């Protein structure tokens, strides 16, 4: 089968790889009908996530049709012919964390749990196509995908309707939803969102659905700002302005009640000097990421406010304003998304017409065009915001 493979930093190729097979009674094989390029995939492309190996298959936002099922998965209700979305994380449904709804830190599914503990202090769930820290599993930018723990991982969706209606249940829709839900956004809140890539756009939409009083969307890419404005957000173009001071002026001098860092590792600095400092520190391994958006968000947030971090971080960040975080009494919520926690509710909202996530799609292409579209997406060319690949 064809798949998008990592061959080194900034070197992705569509190659022929072996078809997946059932390896465990809990497995299923999915024929992929649609799959996506995620902003966090760019961190792999650009070499910010360690433990990638040559030949690793990328992708963690797929959906398709079940074509083969292991006996245990079948006994739990998954059948050949089911149409499913595959979340980016695997969940066993039985461990302590799954039973608490903390699906992104499932204690069972990461087959490299000891490696994860070395990096993070405890294990996370197994993830598709996202380095050997999270299990080294093949990803879904491919024609077929082996899904371990398939019955408790896959989300069954209706047979009718275009893929794009349901596809984003795999990651960006629940990620944007959790970003605002986990900090209790409601009618009294002004919410500021840094980064208007696909997750930021879903966070804007989610904040609106949850009834936020005001939504301020921050970026410097015109088409991203336009998309957020079409969702009802006030927009702030960060080019040439002091973001923190401008937000204070927009909010009676105190700042937003809720701030969301939907950027993560590869943020760009507000000034050339600060960005250069981060780039030098990452080059000399003094830090592993550029937490520009997180610093701004903490400093901008209103006292006693809430900070939400759906943006992906992988290692060590410097110059985090802990004094502001502590002295202002801010609440910090982070984490990979607990997709299964939100999946049923979001599926209902889609089917009832309350949510339509298809607005985010800007590019649809065959799988073989994937490596080129990675570059277009990374470089923000051709008004590219969200790419869907069709194997």
PyMOL commands that set and color helices and strands:
alter all, ss='L'
color gray80, all
select helices_A, chain A and resi 39-45+71-75+96-99+103-105+113-120+132-134+150-153+163-170+172-181+198-209+222-230+243-250+272-283+292-300+322-327+339-351+357-360+367-378
alter helices_A, ss='H'
color red, helices_A
select strands_A, chain A and resi 2-6+12-16+28-37+56-57+62-69+83-86+144-147+154-156+190-194+214-219+234-237+258-261+306-309+331-334+363-366+387-390
alter strands_A, ss='S'
color yellow, strands_A
deselect
rebuild
show_as cartoon
